[in-house]
Amino acid sequence: MAKTIDELIERINVEKDREKLYRWYQNGHKNNLPEIMTAALGRAIHLKAQGFNPEDKFENAVFHALAGYEIALSIKNDRRTAAQRTRELLKRLKPLGAMKYLMDSPDEKYGLELLTSMQLAEFTFESVVVTFPKYFETYQVNVAEERLEEIFQTRNSGFEYPKINRNLF
């Protein structure tokens, strides 16, 4: 019996095997089912973020953003990629200091662009700032909001999910 998209997403959302999530993504790509690809990527990000030890909800959000960024980098580089500079920044400045630094940095925001295109904006560093504004200066919250708004306005409606040739989750 055929399952609905919602039923399939429910199954994906409880999956604990990254290899199976990769296969879900592949099948979603093959059958042009963006909801399935988004769900598989989102669940992979959750699983990857479980490897960190957050002290509170804010740090948990930061580590989810790091996991999302690393998966975006892995897709871009076609190999598993750790965001080494970002990890070092988090270690050196702690999560709050690193987030403030990232909001002050004009560097290219590849993770922001790819994750928002895949309907996974909640896993961006900018989303963390908007979700926890009390930790940041007003201008940093404004920067995060502007980046998100700009991405949503300029996002190509013809976005194609990338084909992933190996398990990068």
Buried (B, 14 or more C-beta within 10 A) or exposed (E): EEEEEEEBBEEBEEBEEBEBBBBBBBBBBEEEBBBBBBBBBBBBBBBBBBEBEBEEEBBBBBBBBBBBBBBBBBBBEEEEBEBEEBEEBBEEBEBBEBBBBBBEEEEEBEBBBBBBBBBBBBBBBBBBBBBBBEBBEEEBBBBBBEBBEBBEEEEEEEBEBBEBEEBBB
